[in-house]
Amino acid sequence: MKNTILFLMLLCCTQIWAQQQNIQGTVYTEGNIPIPFLEIRILDTSQNYQQSVATDSLGNFEIITDQSEIILDINDDFHQPLQQQISVEDQKNELTLYLIPLEEQLTELTISVKRPKVKQKIDRMVFDVENSSLSNLNTWEI
């Protein structure tokens, strides 16, 4: 009697563990460059948040889930957002995701440099009066 109860308990536990499935993958950008430390949100089919995982330094990630269908949601500041629905049971190979970088073009770039007003030299201190209120005065008034 004890053996049958023990057997049934072990059978139930293995079925609970058997429902968890593992998905592995890598996230790349253009030129097959892996994206490190990127947050991937896992949503169910109703768009409800389930969990988050992060890629490692080589862009690899691992998801352990008990759902049959999940949605991977990637949204960061440097790439276009990506939402991809995945059937967990059909996923046999490693998953590969490619993100498209956001490009921002500057219309105009202006660089302005001003000389320092005060310079310390070895034997003296030099004060540059150019572009200051003292530039309108003569030498005696300064």
C-alpha positions as CSV (number, residue, x, y, z in Angstrom):
1,M,0.0,0.0,0.0
2,K,2.8,2.4,0.9
3,N,4.6,1.6,-2.3
4,T,1.6,2.4,-4.5
5,I,1.0,5.7,-2.8
6,L,4.7,6.6,-3.2
7,F,4.6,5.6,-6.8
8,L,1.5,7.7,-7.5
9,M,3.1,10.7,-5.8
10,L,6.3,10.3,-7.8
11,L,4.2,10.0,-11.0
12,C,2.3,13.2,-10.2
13,C,5.6,15.1,-9.5
14,T,7.2,14.1,-12.8
15,Q,4.1,15.2,-14.7
16,I,4.3,18.7,-13.1
17,W,8.0,18.9,-14.1
18,A,7.3,17.6,-17.6
19,Q,5.0,20.6,-18.3
20,Q,7.9,23.1,-18.0
21,Q,9.6,23.7,-21.4
22,N,12.9,25.3,-22.2
23,I,13.5,27.8,-25.0
24,Q,17.1,29.0,-25.8
25,G,18.1,31.6,-28.3
26,T,20.3,34.5,-29.2
27,V,19.6,38.1,-30.1
28,Y,21.6,39.8,-32.9
29,T,21.8,43.2,-34.6
30,E,23.0,44.0,-38.1
31,G,26.2,42.2,-39.0
32,N,25.4,39.2,-36.6
33,I,26.6,41.2,-33.6
34,P,25.1,39.8,-30.4
35,I,23.3,42.2,-28.2
36,P,24.3,41.8,-24.5
37,F,22.2,42.5,-21.4
38,L,18.9,43.1,-23.3
39,E,15.6,42.6,-21.5
40,I,13.1,40.2,-23.1
41,R,9.6,40.3,-21.7
42,I,7.5,37.2,-21.9
43,L,3.8,37.7,-22.4
44,D,1.0,35.2,-22.7
45,T,-1.4,35.3,-25.7
46,S,-3.6,37.8,-23.9
47,Q,-0.7,40.3,-23.7
48,N,-0.4,39.7,-20.0
49,Y,3.1,39.9,-18.5
50,Q,4.5,36.6,-17.3
51,Q,8.3,37.1,-16.7
52,S,11.4,38.8,-18.0
53,V,14.8,37.4,-18.9
54,A,18.0,39.1,-20.0
55,T,20.6,38.2,-22.5
56,D,24.1,37.4,-21.3
57,S,27.3,39.0,-22.5
58,L,27.1,36.9,-25.7
59,G,23.4,37.7,-26.5
60,N,22.1,34.3,-25.3
61,F,19.0,33.8,-23.3
62,E,17.0,31.0,-21.8
63,I,13.2,30.9,-21.1
64,I,11.6,28.3,-18.9
65,T,7.8,28.3,-19.2
66,D,4.8,26.1,-18.8
67,Q,2.7,27.8,-21.5
68,S,2.2,26.4,-25.0
69,E,2.1,29.8,-26.7
70,I,4.1,32.9,-25.6
71,I,4.9,36.3,-27.0
72,L,8.5,37.7,-26.8
73,D,8.5,41.5,-26.4
74,I,11.7,43.4,-26.9
75,N,11.6,47.2,-26.6
76,D,14.7,49.2,-25.9
77,D,16.0,52.7,-26.8
78,F,18.5,51.6,-29.5
79,H,16.4,49.2,-31.6
80,Q,13.0,49.0,-33.2
81,P,10.5,47.2,-31.0
82,L,9.9,43.5,-31.7
83,Q,7.0,41.3,-30.7
84,Q,7.1,37.7,-31.9
85,Q,4.6,34.9,-31.0
86,I,6.2,31.5,-30.5
87,S,4.7,28.1,-30.2
88,V,6.7,26.4,-27.4
89,E,5.9,22.8,-28.4
90,D,7.0,23.4,-32.0
91,Q,10.3,25.1,-31.0
92,K,13.0,22.4,-31.4
93,N,16.0,24.5,-32.5
94,E,17.7,27.4,-30.9
95,L,15.7,30.6,-31.5
96,T,17.5,33.5,-33.4
97,L,16.1,37.0,-33.2
98,Y,17.4,40.0,-35.3
99,L,16.8,43.6,-34.2
100,I,16.9,46.6,-36.5
101,P,18.9,49.5,-35.0
102,L,17.2,52.9,-34.8
103,E,19.0,55.6,-36.8
104,E,18.9,59.2,-35.9
105,Q,20.4,61.7,-38.3
106,L,21.5,65.2,-37.2
107,T,20.4,68.1,-39.4
108,E,23.1,70.5,-38.3
109,L,26.1,70.3,-36.1
110,T,27.8,73.4,-34.7
111,I,31.0,73.4,-32.8
112,S,32.2,76.6,-31.1
113,V,35.4,77.1,-29.3
114,K,36.4,80.0,-27.1
115,R,39.8,80.8,-25.9
116,P,40.3,80.9,-22.1
117,K,40.1,84.3,-20.5
118,V,42.9,83.7,-18.0
119,K,46.1,81.7,-18.6
120,Q,48.6,80.9,-16.0
121,K,52.2,80.9,-17.3
122,I,55.3,80.2,-15.4
123,D,56.3,83.8,-14.6
124,R,53.0,85.6,-15.0
125,M,49.2,85.4,-15.4
126,V,47.8,86.5,-18.8
127,F,44.3,87.9,-19.0
128,D,42.7,87.9,-22.5
129,V,40.3,90.9,-22.9
130,E,39.1,89.9,-26.3
131,N,35.3,89.4,-26.4
132,S,34.8,90.8,-22.9
133,S,33.5,94.0,-21.5
134,L,37.1,95.3,-21.1
135,S,37.8,95.1,-24.8
136,N,36.2,98.5,-25.3
137,L,38.5,100.3,-22.9
138,N,42.1,101.4,-23.7
139,T,45.2,100.2,-21.9
140,W,45.2,103.0,-19.3
141,E,41.6,102.4,-18.3
142,I,42.2,98.7,-17.8
